[in-house]
Amino acid sequence: MNYTIGIADASAQLGRFDAILDVRSPAEFAEDHIPGAENWPVLDDDERRIVGTLYAQDPLAARRLGASLVARNVSRLLDERTGDKGKTWRPLVYCWRGGQRSLSLHWFLGQIGFRSRQLVGGYKAYRTQVRDDLDAWPARFNWQVLCGRTGSGKTRLLHALAAEGAQVLDLEALAAHRGSVLGALPGSAQPTQKSFDSALWAALRALDTARPVFVESESRKIGRITVTEALLGAMRSHGDCIWIAMPEAERVALLLQDYAHFSADPDGFCRALDGLIELRGRARVTDWQSRAHAGDWAGVFAELMREHYDPGYERSLRGYFPALAHARELTLANGSPACVRLVARELMEQHASRV
């Protein structure tokens, strides 16, 4: 019986495994891993570094040390983590490229009687599959692109659409960033690029190509994360645009809510605004920073919208989204849950009537 599995078959069967075991070191796991995987490291970060350094000097000694360390760690993992597993337990085991690390744990699990499978090619094969799929999949979907000025409630509408049962792709949530110079989320670091790609791959994998997918218009960069060219191209060339409008006063009120954390950290706000000096000039940015320290948040956000965000955003949108010229327009009177929910239902009804 073949106890290995290729990445194409594994990716199609991920939900059928009882567990996905990543035996790489914690640092490797933290950078990225197959969605849903658990870290069962057979070498920790220090052990991996020591063995790697020794290998450059004496490969035989490195293999002997590595085998000893792996054996101890596998023994501990089996003691600590398999006591509650039944004989039908079916894990998928992988390491960097399907080599000795995953083979060691996989072999012992098989000897116990578990229905273990080792991923051929390991994480490296998975990463290649992710890149290939992210290039191919976006063109399959019917993208409904929410466009609108900063603070017009696009993200709230996206969440309301999801709550109403629509398919959505929330790129800002995957990137842990709101996408502007002020978009860093308090207390939340952005994922690595590879981790974002894996999350995007998992999100696209879960979508139904027969149903529309609602997504916000995004630029190529969301914070320090890069959105794939294939996805941006599909959204921009083949997506239907929906323009979301909201009165300016309500947009300011929404921004004051979304960025309320800056009121407790005006220095952080001012540091973020430093990124606008090249575009808006030091004098203008310094004025906004001084007024923020003085508590004039509404005035600063209103001017940022009018002078920075709106002109740049609309110029970029019209350049990238030719379908915007024929966009449907919906108006959000404000950003309240009731109003956003009402517009979400209206949008879904409009789309249903067009099908």
C-alpha positions in Angstrom: 0.0 0.0 0.0 1.3 3.5 -0.8 1.4 5.6 2.3 2.4 8.8 0.5 0.2 11.3 -1.3 0.9 14.0 -3.9 0.0 17.6 -3.4 -2.8 17.6 -6.1 -4.6 14.8 -4.4 -3.9 16.1 -0.9 -5.2 19.6 -1.7 -8.4 18.0 -3.0 -8.8 15.9 0.2 -7.7 18.3 2.9 -11.1 18.2 4.7 -10.9 14.4 4.8 -7.8 14.2 7.0 -8.3 14.1 10.7 -5.3 16.3 11.2 -2.6 18.0 9.2 0.8 17.7 11.0 3.6 20.2 10.1 6.8 18.8 11.5 9.0 21.8 10.6 10.4 24.1 13.3 8.2 26.7 15.0 9.8 29.5 13.0 9.1 27.8 9.7 5.5 27.1 10.7 5.0 30.7 11.8 6.0 32.0 8.4 3.4 29.9 6.7 1.8 26.5 6.7 -1.0 24.6 5.1 -4.3 26.0 6.4 -5.5 24.1 9.4 -2.2 22.5 10.1 -0.8 21.8 13.6 2.8 22.3 14.4 4.4 19.0 15.6 8.1 20.0 15.3 10.6 17.1 15.3 13.4 19.7 15.5 12.9 23.1 17.3 14.5 26.3 15.9 17.7 25.9 17.9 18.1 22.3 17.0 17.5 22.9 13.4 20.1 25.6 13.3 22.7 23.5 15.2 22.2 20.5 12.9 22.4 22.7 9.8 25.6 24.4 10.9 27.2 21.1 11.7 26.1 19.6 8.4 28.3 22.2 6.5 31.3 20.9 8.5 30.6 17.2 8.9 27.5 15.7 7.2 27.8 12.3 9.0 28.0 13.9 12.4 25.1 16.2 11.6 22.9 13.2 10.4 23.8 11.3 13.6 22.9 14.3 15.8 19.8 15.0 13.9 18.6 11.5 14.1 19.1 11.4 17.8 17.2 14.7 18.3 14.4 13.7 16.0 14.0 10.4 17.8 13.7 12.1 21.2 11.2 14.7 19.9 9.1 12.1 18.1 9.0 10.0 21.3 7.8 13.0 23.2 5.2 14.0 20.6 3.8 10.5 20.6 3.5 10.5 24.4 1.9 13.9 24.6 -0.4 14.0 21.6 -1.6 10.6 20.5 -3.1 9.2 23.6 -6.6 10.1 22.6 -6.3 9.0 19.0 -8.2 5.9 17.8 -6.9 3.4 15.2 -8.8 5.1 12.4 -7.1 8.4 13.0 -5.8 9.7 9.5 -3.3 12.5 9.7 -1.4 14.1 6.8 2.3 14.7 7.7 4.6 17.1 5.9 8.0 18.9 6.3 9.9 21.3 4.0 10.2 19.0 1.0 8.9 15.6 2.0 12.2 14.4 3.5 13.5 12.8 6.6 11.7 15.0 9.2 8.2 14.1 8.0 9.2 10.5 7.2 10.3 10.0 10.8 7.0 10.9 12.4 5.0 9.3 9.5 6.8 6.0 10.0 6.2 5.8 13.7 2.5 6.8 13.3 2.2 4.0 10.7 3.9 1.5 13.0 1.4 2.3 15.8 -1.4 1.6 13.3 -2.6 5.1 12.5 -3.6 5.7 8.8 -0.9 8.3 8.3 0.0 9.8 4.9 3.2 11.7 4.0 2.9 14.6 1.6 5.3 14.1 -1.3 7.4 17.2 -1.8 6.3 18.7 1.5 5.6 22.4 2.0 7.6 23.2 -1.1 5.2 21.3 -3.3 2.3 22.9 -1.5 3.7 26.4 -2.0 4.1 25.7 -5.8 0.4 24.5 -5.9 -0.7 27.7 -4.1 1.1 29.9 -6.6 -0.3 28.0 -9.6 -3.9 28.0 -8.2 -3.8 31.7 -7.3 -2.8 32.4 -10.9 -5.6 30.2 -12.3 -8.6 30.5 -10.0 -9.6 34.2 -10.0 -10.7 34.1 -13.6 -13.4 31.5 -12.7 -15.4 33.8 -10.5 -18.1 36.5 -11.1 -16.7 39.4 -9.2 -19.0 42.1 -7.8 -16.6 44.9 -6.9 -17.7 47.5 -4.3 -16.2 50.9 -5.1 -16.6 54.1 -3.3 -14.7 56.9 -1.6 -12.9 56.4 1.7 -15.3 56.1 4.6 -18.3 55.3 2.4 -19.0 52.0 4.3 -17.7 49.5 1.8 -16.2 47.2 4.4 -19.4 47.4 6.6 -21.5 46.6 3.5 -19.2 43.6 2.7 -19.7 42.2 6.2 -23.5 42.8 6.0 -23.6 40.9 2.7 -21.8 38.0 4.3 -24.3 38.0 7.2 -27.1 37.9 4.6 -25.6 34.8 3.0 -23.7 36.3 0.1 -20.3 35.1 -0.9 -17.6 37.6 0.0 -13.9 37.9 -0.2 -12.6 40.2 2.5 -9.0 41.0 1.4 -8.4 43.5 4.2 -9.4 41.0 6.8 -6.9 38.5 5.3 -4.2 41.1 5.2 -5.1 42.4 8.7 -4.9 46.0 7.4 -7.4 48.6 6.1 -5.3 49.5 3.1 -4.4 53.1 3.7 -1.5 54.9 5.3 -3.6 54.9 8.5 -4.8 51.3 8.0 -2.7 49.3 10.5 -4.9 47.5 13.0 -4.1 48.3 16.6 -2.6 45.3 18.3 -2.6 43.2 15.1 0.5 42.5 13.1 0.1 41.7 9.4 0.7 38.1 8.2 3.7 37.2 6.2 3.2 37.4 2.4 3.3 33.6 2.2 0.7 33.3 5.0 -1.6 35.8 3.3 -1.3 33.8 0.1 -2.3 30.6 1.9 -5.3 32.4 3.5 -6.3 33.7 0.1 -5.9 30.2 -1.4 -8.1 28.7 1.3 -10.7 31.5 0.9 -10.9 31.0 -2.9 -11.0 27.3 -2.5 -14.1 27.6 -0.4 -16.0 29.7 -2.9 -18.7 28.5 -5.4 -17.9 29.5 -9.0 -21.7 29.4 -9.7 -22.4 32.3 -7.4 -21.2 35.9 -7.4 -18.5 37.0 -5.1 -18.5 40.5 -3.5 -15.2 42.1 -2.9 -13.9 45.6 -2.2 -11.8 47.4 -4.8 -8.2 47.3 -3.6 -4.9 48.5 -4.8 -1.9 46.2 -5.4 -0.7 46.8 -1.8 -2.6 46.4 1.4 -0.1 47.6 3.9 3.0 45.5 3.2 1.0 42.7 1.6 0.9 42.3 -2.2 -2.4 41.2 -3.8 -1.8 38.8 -6.7 -1.8 40.2 -10.2 -4.2 37.4 -11.4 -6.8 38.4 -8.8 -6.5 42.1 -9.4 -6.7 41.5 -13.2 -9.8 39.5 -12.9 -11.5 42.0 -10.7 -10.5 45.0 -12.8 -11.0 43.5 -16.3 -14.1 41.2 -15.8 -15.7 42.4 -12.5 -19.0 44.4 -12.3 -18.5 47.6 -10.3 -21.0 48.9 -7.8 -20.5 52.5 -6.6 -21.3 53.0 -2.9 -22.1 56.6 -2.0 -22.5 58.2 1.4 -22.9 61.9 2.5 -19.6 63.5 3.5 -20.7 64.2 7.1 -21.6 60.6 7.6 -18.3 59.5 6.1 -16.4 61.6 8.6 -18.6 60.1 11.4 -17.8 56.6 10.2 -14.0 57.3 10.0 -14.1 58.7 13.5 -15.6 55.3 14.6 -13.2 53.1 12.6 -10.1 55.1 13.7 -11.2 55.9 17.2 -8.0 54.1 18.5 -6.0 57.1 17.4 -7.6 59.4 19.9 -5.7 57.4 22.6 -2.5 57.4 20.5 -2.2 60.8 18.7 1.6 60.3 18.4 1.0 57.0 16.5 -1.4 58.9 14.2 1.1 61.6 13.5 3.8 59.0 12.8 1.5 57.4 10.2 0.9 60.8 8.6 4.6 61.3 8.1 4.1 58.9 5.1 2.1 61.7 3.4 4.8 64.4 3.5 6.2 63.6 0.1 2.8 63.8 -1.5 1.1 66.7 0.5 4.1 68.7 1.7 5.6 69.0 5.2 3.6 72.2 6.1 0.2 70.6 5.3 1.0 67.4 7.2 2.4 69.3 10.2 -0.8 71.3 10.3 -2.9 68.1 10.4 -0.6 66.6 13.1 -0.9 69.8 15.3 -4.7 69.7 15.0 -4.8 66.0 15.8 -2.9 66.7 19.0 -5.4 69.5 19.7 -8.3 67.1 19.3 -9.7 68.3 16.0 -10.2 64.8 14.7 -13.3 65.6 12.6 -11.6 68.5 10.9 -8.5 66.5 10.1 -10.4 63.5 8.7 -12.6 65.7 6.6 -9.6 67.4 5.0 -7.7 64.1 4.6 -10.7 62.9 2.6 -11.1 65.9 0.4 -7.4 66.7 -0.2 -5.8 63.3 -0.2 -7.9 60.2 -0.3 -10.8 61.2 -2.6 -8.7 62.6 -5.5 -6.2 59.8 -5.5 -8.7 57.1 -5.0 -11.0 58.2 -7.8 -8.2 58.7 -10.2 -6.8 55.3 -9.5 -10.2 53.6 -9.7 -11.1 55.1 -13.1 -7.7 54.1 -14.4 -7.9 50.5 -13.2 -11.7 49.7 -13.5 -13.1 50.5 -16.9 -16.4 49.0 -15.8 -16.8 51.9 -13.3 -18.3 54.1 -16.1 -21.3 51.8 -16.1 -21.5 51.0 -12.4 -24.7 50.7 -10.5 -24.9 53.2 -7.6 -26.2 52.6 -4.2 -26.4 55.2 -1.4 -25.8 54.5 2.3 -27.5 57.2 4.3 -25.1 56.4 7.1 -23.0 53.6 8.5 -25.5 52.3 11.1 -26.0 48.5 11.1 -29.7 48.9 10.2 -28.9 51.1 7.2 -26.1 48.9 6.0 -28.2 45.7 6.3 -31.0 47.3 4.3 -28.6 48.2 1.4 -27.1 44.8 1.5 -30.5 43.2 1.0 -31.3 45.7 -1.7 -28.1 44.8 -3.5 -28.7 41.1 -3.3 -32.3 41.5 -4.6 -31.0 43.6 -7.5 -28.5 40.9 -8.4 -31.0 38.1 -8.1 -33.4 40.0 -10.4 -30.6 40.3 -13.0 -29.8 36.5 -13.0 
